[in-house]
Amino acid sequence: MSLIAVAVISVMVVAVVAVVIGRGDDHNGALPAASVLRAETPATVTVTPGPDAVNVDPLGAVMVSAANGTLSDVQMVNDQNTPIPGVMTPDHLVWKPGVPLGYGRSYTLTVASRGPTGTFASQMSRFTTLTPSNQAAVSLTTTSGAALRDGGTYGVGTVIVAHFDEPIIDRAAAQRRLTVTTAPAVDGSWYWVDDQNAHWRPEHYYAAGTKITVAANIYGAPLGGGLYGQEDQQTSFTIGDAHVSIADDNTKQVNVYNNGVLVRTMPTSMGMGGTQTVAGQTLTFWTPPGVYTVMDKSNPVVMDSSTYGLPVNSHLGYRETINYATRISPDGIYLHQLDSTVWAQGNTNTSHGCLNLNGDNAKWFFGFSQPGDIVEVRNTGGPPLSLQNNGDWSVPWAQWQAESAPA
């Protein structure tokens, strides 16, 4: 072979090598197929709950997450096309709704995402939340039934009542949603009076100035038998000065203490004692011994014996308008003004159960009192004060704790 032929062959080899190298660098060629597939890989998106899920817990795990990419945008609307606000993590890997969902509603999620090299994808998912067969509302009140006022001031013996408008089958489930937070911290316990009322108090009276927040986070909670919580409730209040009054039948005086200091002594006439049977009902005329709290007060109040079964026209019946009446029991025991018994106040019991005071003392006590103040009645006859008649503080602590729902 001649030298010219060898040179031509060498040039051709170099040209072929150059062509192969050139095609290897050309991204539009056939060789880099793996690179093309990698660029078109979308993010891996997981939507919880899954597509067309039903009976979803409105407080359950509703979430959109991305792997091998990020979430660009998540939009959620209900069956009326109302937007549901949500929260995206800073790394755009997780999105969750920012508000509780409704019962018996349908929701649509529209998710936009980007893969590792920018590939855009979009998908849609729908689900429906459960529809309860019944719902229970809760009210946060004092033992009088009055709502606890947010920002209000109450006495050192205040008992918190969670009142449900439906009987609660699963008390433990309901109680887990009831919280009481105090500053300074105090230990307390719930006591289920019946299927609709749970009372909370500490072992000892609160300290003056205690801050209290009570919450019933019952929305979405199954309470047994198909019953679900209807709506959350919360309120905060403050414990005022320590007002403790002690009415002693041995002396027939009421000693009133403010933050431990005796500030007034008031002569009183309490229940005359004895019983009377009317229409098969036995009525008692004692002032039951025990620890009461101030429920409310009225000026004036109409007192009518027929409201507890004693006819107005009977021997001991009455219907009178009474001034400066501070109520301490649901069956109508008050500390109130009664001028007609001033002669007996301090020496003789003449009432049907109330604590009679003269005008000056009744007016002063009326102005001094706040809901939740303590009134302790000592050394009277008759049956002791029951819990049903506002005797929460008369229940021994161990017995009180025993009536809490199991954890």
MINU-904320 format. One record per residue (C-alpha): residue in one letter; x, y, z. Coordinates in steps of 0.05 Angstrom, whole numbers, plus 5000, padded with zeros to 4 digits. Each point is the difference from the previous one (the first is absolute). Example, Ala and Ser with C-alpha at 12.3 -4.5 7.8 and 13.67 -1.06 7.14 Angstrom:
BEGIN
('A'; (5246; 4910; 5156))
('S'; (5027; 5069; 4987))
//
This chain:
BEGIN
('M'; (5000; 5000; 5000))
('S'; (5026; 5068; 4983))
('L'; (5012; 5056; 5050))
('I'; (4944; 5040; 4968))
('A'; (4950; 4945; 5012))
('V'; (5020; 4994; 5073))
('A'; (4992; 5074; 5011))
('V'; (4929; 4999; 4970))
('I'; (4979; 4942; 5045))
('S'; (5028; 5037; 5061))
('V'; (4960; 5062; 4983))
('M'; (4937; 4959; 4993))
('V'; (5009; 4968; 5068))
('V'; (5010; 5067; 5033))
('A'; (4937; 5026; 4966))
('V'; (4959; 4941; 5024))
('V'; (5025; 5010; 5071))
('A'; (4983; 5073; 4997))
('V'; (4929; 4985; 4977))
('V'; (4989; 4950; 5057))
('I'; (5026; 5049; 5051))
('G'; (4956; 5055; 4971))
('R'; (4937; 4958; 5005))
('G'; (5017; 4983; 5072))
('D'; (4997; 5074; 5019))
('D'; (4937; 5014; 4961))
('H'; (4939; 4996; 5050))
('N'; (4954; 4994; 4941))
('G'; (5031; 4935; 4978))
('A'; (4981; 4929; 5014))
('L'; (5052; 4981; 5052))
('P'; (4980; 5041; 5063))
('A'; (4930; 4967; 5007))
('A'; (5010; 4991; 5076))
('S'; (5010; 5074; 5008))
('V'; (4936; 5016; 4963))
('L'; (4960; 4952; 5043))
('R'; (5030; 5028; 5064))
('A'; (4980; 5072; 4981))
('E'; (4928; 4979; 4991))
('T'; (4991; 4965; 5067))
('P'; (4945; 5035; 5042))
('A'; (4998; 5007; 5076))
('T'; (4969; 4943; 5040))
('V'; (4938; 5030; 5032))
('T'; (4959; 4966; 5055))
('V'; (4931; 5026; 5018))
('T'; (4968; 4978; 5066))
('P'; (4944; 4977; 5003))
('G'; (5000; 4962; 4935))
('P'; (4956; 5015; 4940))
('D'; (4925; 4998; 5012))
('A'; (5008; 4982; 5074))
('V'; (4936; 5005; 5041))
('N'; (4984; 5009; 5075))
('V'; (5065; 5037; 5010))
('D'; (5012; 5028; 5070))
('P'; (4996; 5077; 4992))
('L'; (5058; 5006; 5049))
('G'; (5038; 4941; 4970))
('A'; (5064; 4998; 4960))
('V'; (4986; 5041; 4937))
('M'; (5067; 5012; 4967))
('V'; (5036; 5008; 4933))
('S'; (5074; 4981; 4998))
('A'; (5053; 4997; 4946))
('A'; (5062; 4957; 4991))
('N'; (5052; 5005; 4945))
('G'; (4976; 5070; 4987))
('T'; (4959; 5056; 5031))
('L'; (4929; 5026; 5004))
('S'; (4989; 5062; 4958))
('D'; (4929; 5014; 5023))
('V'; (4942; 4967; 5036))
('Q'; (4929; 5025; 4995))
('M'; (4942; 4971; 5041))
('V'; (4926; 5017; 4994))
('N'; (4937; 4972; 5031))
('D'; (4936; 4979; 4965))
('Q'; (4978; 5073; 4996))
('N'; (5066; 5019; 4967))
('T'; (5023; 5037; 5063))
('P'; (5076; 5002; 5005))
('I'; (5030; 4965; 5060))
('P'; (5063; 5034; 5026))
('G'; (5061; 4957; 5009))
('V'; (5072; 5000; 5025))
('M'; (5060; 4981; 4958))
('T'; (5066; 4981; 5032))
('P'; (5059; 5045; 4981))
('D'; (5032; 4944; 4960))
('H'; (4936; 4991; 4959))
('L'; (4997; 4926; 5017))
('V'; (4936; 4998; 5042))
('W'; (4933; 5038; 4999))
('K'; (4943; 4994; 5051))
('P'; (4933; 5037; 5008))
('G'; (5005; 5057; 5050))
('V'; (4929; 4993; 5028))
('P'; (4955; 4943; 5023))
('L'; (4958; 4970; 4946))
('G'; (4924; 4995; 5004))
('Y'; (4956; 4940; 5012))
('G'; (4967; 4968; 4939))
('R'; (5038; 5042; 4949))
('S'; (5036; 4983; 4935))
('Y'; (5069; 5029; 4986))
('T'; (5042; 5005; 4937))
('L'; (5075; 5006; 5001))
('T'; (5038; 5026; 4938))
('V'; (5074; 4989; 5006))
('A'; (5056; 5028; 4956))
('S'; (5071; 4973; 5007))
('R'; (5069; 5001; 4968))
('G'; (5048; 4943; 4991))
('P'; (5075; 5000; 5015))
('T'; (5017; 5036; 4935))
('G'; (4939; 5044; 4995))
('T'; (4948; 4955; 4969))
('F'; (4930; 5028; 5015))
('A'; (4942; 4955; 5017))
('S'; (4929; 5010; 5026))
('Q'; (4949; 4953; 5032))
('M'; (4933; 5003; 5035))
('S'; (4970; 4960; 5058))
('R'; (4933; 5001; 5036))
('F'; (4974; 4973; 5066))
('T'; (4939; 5007; 5046))
('T'; (4998; 5009; 5076))
('L'; (4955; 4960; 5046))
('T'; (4929; 5021; 5018))
('P'; (4984; 4989; 5075))
('S'; (4933; 4970; 5018))
('N'; (4997; 5051; 5057))
('Q'; (5041; 5057; 5028))
('A'; (5010; 5027; 5071))
('A'; (5013; 5072; 5018))
('V'; (5035; 5020; 5065))
('S'; (4993; 5061; 5044))
('L'; (5052; 5023; 5051))
('T'; (4963; 5027; 5061))
('T'; (4999; 5010; 5075))
('T'; (4956; 4957; 5044))
('S'; (4945; 5052; 4991))
('G'; (4997; 4983; 4926))
('A'; (5025; 5069; 4980))
('A'; (5054; 5000; 4947))
('L'; (5071; 5013; 5025))
('R'; (5015; 5070; 4974))
('D'; (5065; 5006; 4961))
('G'; (5043; 5049; 5038))
('G'; (4953; 4996; 5061))
('T'; (5019; 4999; 5074))
('Y'; (4976; 4943; 5045))
('G'; (5007; 4976; 5071))
('V'; (5051; 4951; 5029))
('G'; (4948; 4944; 5002))
('T'; (4979; 5004; 4927))
('V'; (4979; 4932; 4972))
('I'; (5006; 4993; 4925))
('V'; (4942; 4963; 4966))
('A'; (5003; 4968; 4931))
('H'; (4927; 4991; 4981))
('F'; (4984; 4957; 4939))
('D'; (4932; 5007; 4966))
('E'; (4999; 4925; 4985))
('P'; (5014; 4941; 5046))
('I'; (5072; 4978; 4993))
('I'; (5011; 4926; 4991))
('D'; (5076; 5001; 5000))
('R'; (5017; 5045; 5059))
('A'; (5074; 4984; 4995))
('A'; (5003; 5023; 4927))
('A'; (4964; 5065; 5019))
('Q'; (5044; 5012; 5060))
('R'; (5063; 4993; 4959))
('R'; (4977; 5060; 4961))
('L'; (4989; 5043; 5063))
('T'; (5060; 5038; 5026))
('V'; (5010; 5050; 5057))
('T'; (5064; 5039; 5003))
('T'; (5017; 5044; 5060))
('A'; (5056; 5048; 5018))
('P'; (5026; 4986; 5051))
('A'; (4989; 4926; 4986))
('V'; (4951; 4962; 5044))
('D'; (4978; 4928; 4997))
('G'; (4926; 4988; 4988))
('S'; (4952; 4947; 4978))
('W'; (4935; 4991; 4961))
('Y'; (4939; 4970; 5034))
('W'; (4944; 4973; 4956))
('V'; (4936; 5020; 5036))
('D'; (4959; 4965; 4945))
('D'; (5005; 4984; 4926))
('Q'; (4996; 5073; 4980))
('N'; (5039; 5038; 5053))
('A'; (5073; 4996; 5021))
('H'; (5024; 5046; 5056))
('W'; (5073; 5020; 5012))
('R'; (5033; 5026; 5062))
('P'; (5067; 4996; 5036))
('E'; (5010; 4966; 5068))
('H'; (5006; 5067; 5035))
('Y'; (4974; 5070; 4985))
('Y'; (5038; 5039; 4947))
('A'; (5049; 5054; 5020))
('A'; (4977; 5071; 4985))
('G'; (5025; 5023; 4933))
('T'; (5002; 4931; 4967))
('K'; (4991; 5002; 4925))
('I'; (4957; 4944; 4971))
('T'; (4987; 4978; 4929))
('V'; (4949; 4945; 4987))
('A'; (4992; 4968; 4932))
('A'; (4952; 4948; 4971))
('N'; (5033; 4977; 4935))
('I'; (4944; 4953; 4982))
('Y'; (4992; 5014; 4925))
('G'; (5011; 4937; 4960))
('A'; (5004; 4956; 5063))
('P'; (4959; 4936; 5000))
('L'; (4962; 4998; 5066))
('G'; (4968; 4932; 4993))
('G'; (4938; 4973; 4965))
('G'; (5011; 5041; 4936))
('L'; (5002; 5065; 5041))
('Y'; (5053; 5051; 4980))
('G'; (5022; 5066; 5030))
('Q'; (4967; 5059; 4966))
('E'; (5045; 5060; 5014))
('D'; (5060; 5018; 5043))
('Q'; (4992; 5048; 5058))
('Q'; (5052; 5039; 5041))
('T'; (5000; 5055; 5053))
('S'; (5049; 5032; 5047))
('F'; (4988; 5035; 5067))
('T'; (5034; 5023; 5063))
('I'; (4990; 4983; 5073))
('G'; (4987; 5063; 5041))
('D'; (5011; 5014; 5073))
('A'; (4989; 4942; 5048))
('H'; (4930; 5010; 5029))
('V'; (4983; 4947; 5051))
('S'; (4938; 5007; 5045))
('I'; (4987; 4953; 5059))
('A'; (4929; 4996; 5027))
('D'; (5000; 4965; 5068))
('D'; (4934; 4978; 5030))
('N'; (5032; 4996; 5069))
('T'; (5010; 5076; 4999))
('K'; (4949; 5018; 4946))
('Q'; (5051; 5047; 4970))
('V'; (5030; 5003; 4930))
('N'; (5074; 5017; 5001))
('V'; (5025; 5027; 4934))
('Y'; (5074; 4996; 4981))
('N'; (5035; 5036; 4944))
('N'; (5068; 4969; 4983))
('G'; (5001; 4970; 5070))
('V'; (4982; 5064; 5037))
('L'; (4934; 5004; 5038))
('V'; (4964; 5060; 4969))
('R'; (4928; 4993; 5026))
('T'; (4958; 4961; 5050))
('M'; (4926; 4995; 4983))
('P'; (4946; 4973; 5047))
('T'; (4954; 4951; 4964))
('S'; (4938; 4958; 5008))
('M'; (5004; 4933; 4963))
('G'; (4954; 4942; 4987))
('M'; (4949; 4986; 5055))
('G'; (5008; 4924; 4991))
('G'; (4949; 4945; 4995))
('T'; (4963; 4972; 4941))
('Q'; (4931; 5002; 4969))
('T'; (4968; 4951; 4951))
('V'; (4960; 5033; 4944))
('A'; (4966; 4958; 4945))
('G'; (5046; 4942; 5017))
('Q'; (5063; 5042; 4998))
('T'; (5040; 5010; 5064))
('L'; (5028; 5071; 5006))
('T'; (5056; 5018; 5047))
('F'; (5009; 5067; 5034))
('W'; (5073; 4993; 5020))
('T'; (5059; 5038; 4972))
('P'; (5042; 4939; 4980))
('P'; (5071; 5001; 5028))
('G'; (5056; 5001; 4948))
('V'; (5042; 5042; 4953))
('Y'; (4960; 5041; 4950))
('T'; (5023; 5049; 4947))
('V'; (4966; 5064; 4978))
('M'; (4960; 4985; 4938))
('D'; (4970; 5067; 4982))
('K'; (4962; 5059; 5030))
('S'; (4938; 5041; 4987))
('N'; (4971; 5065; 5026))
('P'; (4943; 4990; 5008))
('V'; (4978; 4927; 4992))
('V'; (4930; 4971; 5008))
('M'; (5002; 4941; 5048))
('D'; (4941; 4952; 4991))
('S'; (4994; 4938; 5043))
('S'; (4957; 4965; 4947))
('T'; (5063; 4993; 4957))
('Y'; (5024; 4944; 5046))
('G'; (4933; 4970; 5016))
('L'; (4974; 5042; 5058))
('P'; (4934; 5034; 4980))
('V'; (4999; 5075; 5012))
('N'; (4934; 4995; 5038))
('S'; (5026; 4946; 5047))
('H'; (5020; 5012; 5072))
('L'; (5073; 5011; 4983))
('G'; (4991; 5024; 4928))
('Y'; (5023; 5067; 4975))
('R'; (5010; 5044; 4939))
('E'; (5042; 5062; 5014))
('T'; (5044; 5050; 4964))
('I'; (5068; 4998; 5033))
('N'; (5057; 5050; 4994))
('Y'; (5075; 4986; 4996))
('A'; (4996; 4925; 4991))
('T'; (5064; 4960; 4989))
('R'; (4985; 4928; 4979))
('I'; (5042; 4941; 5022))
('S'; (4957; 4940; 4980))
('P'; (4957; 4981; 4941))
('D'; (4940; 4984; 5045))
('G'; (4997; 5071; 5024))
('I'; (5045; 5012; 5060))
('Y'; (5022; 5073; 5002))
('L'; (5034; 5048; 5046))
('H'; (4950; 5057; 4996))
('Q'; (4968; 5059; 5034))
('L'; (4939; 4986; 5044))
('D'; (4983; 5056; 5048))
('S'; (4944; 4962; 5032))
('T'; (5050; 4951; 5033))
('V'; (5051; 5051; 5024))
('W'; (4976; 4983; 5071))
('A'; (5021; 4927; 4989))
('Q'; (5065; 5012; 4964))
('G'; (5057; 4978; 5045))
('N'; (4956; 4960; 5047))
('T'; (4943; 4960; 4968))
('N'; (4991; 4961; 4936))
('T'; (4935; 5018; 4965))
('S'; (5009; 4991; 4925))
('H'; (4982; 4945; 4951))
('G'; (5075; 4989; 4987))
('C'; (5027; 5068; 4978))
('L'; (5048; 5042; 5040))
('N'; (4962; 5064; 5020))
('L'; (5040; 5064; 5008))
('N'; (4983; 5072; 5017))
('G'; (4997; 5052; 4945))
('D'; (5071; 5028; 5009))
('N'; (5033; 4932; 5003))
('A'; (4960; 4971; 4942))
('K'; (5017; 5060; 4956))
('W'; (5074; 4997; 5019))
('F'; (5005; 4925; 4988))
('F'; (4964; 5007; 4934))
('G'; (5052; 5050; 4976))
('F'; (5058; 4961; 5028))
('S'; (4982; 4933; 4969))
('Q'; (5023; 4971; 4934))
('P'; (4981; 4933; 4968))
('G'; (5043; 4944; 5029))
('D'; (5010; 5031; 5069))
('I'; (4999; 4950; 5057))
('V'; (4943; 4998; 5052))
('E'; (5010; 4946; 5052))
('V'; (4941; 4982; 5045))
('R'; (5018; 4965; 5065))
('N'; (4964; 4966; 5058))
('T'; (4929; 5001; 4971))
('G'; (4953; 4940; 5004))
('G'; (4969; 4960; 4944))
('P'; (5033; 4961; 4943))
('P'; (5067; 5025; 4975))
('L'; (5006; 5041; 4936))
('S'; (4997; 4957; 4938))
('L'; (5041; 5009; 4937))
('Q'; (4935; 5011; 4961))
('N'; (4986; 5061; 5043))
('N'; (5067; 5033; 4985))
('G'; (5039; 4959; 5050))
('D'; (5060; 4984; 4955))
('W'; (5049; 5021; 5054))
('S'; (4965; 4956; 5051))
('V'; (5021; 4937; 4962))
('P'; (5065; 4970; 5029))
('W'; (5058; 5004; 4951))
('A'; (5010; 4925; 4993))
('Q'; (4926; 4991; 4984))
('W'; (5003; 5057; 4951))
('Q'; (5059; 4969; 4962))
('A'; (4965; 4933; 4998))
('E'; (4944; 5030; 4957))
('S'; (5049; 5020; 4945))
('A'; (4995; 4961; 4936))
('P'; (5054; 4947; 4991))
('A'; (5061; 5023; 4961))
//
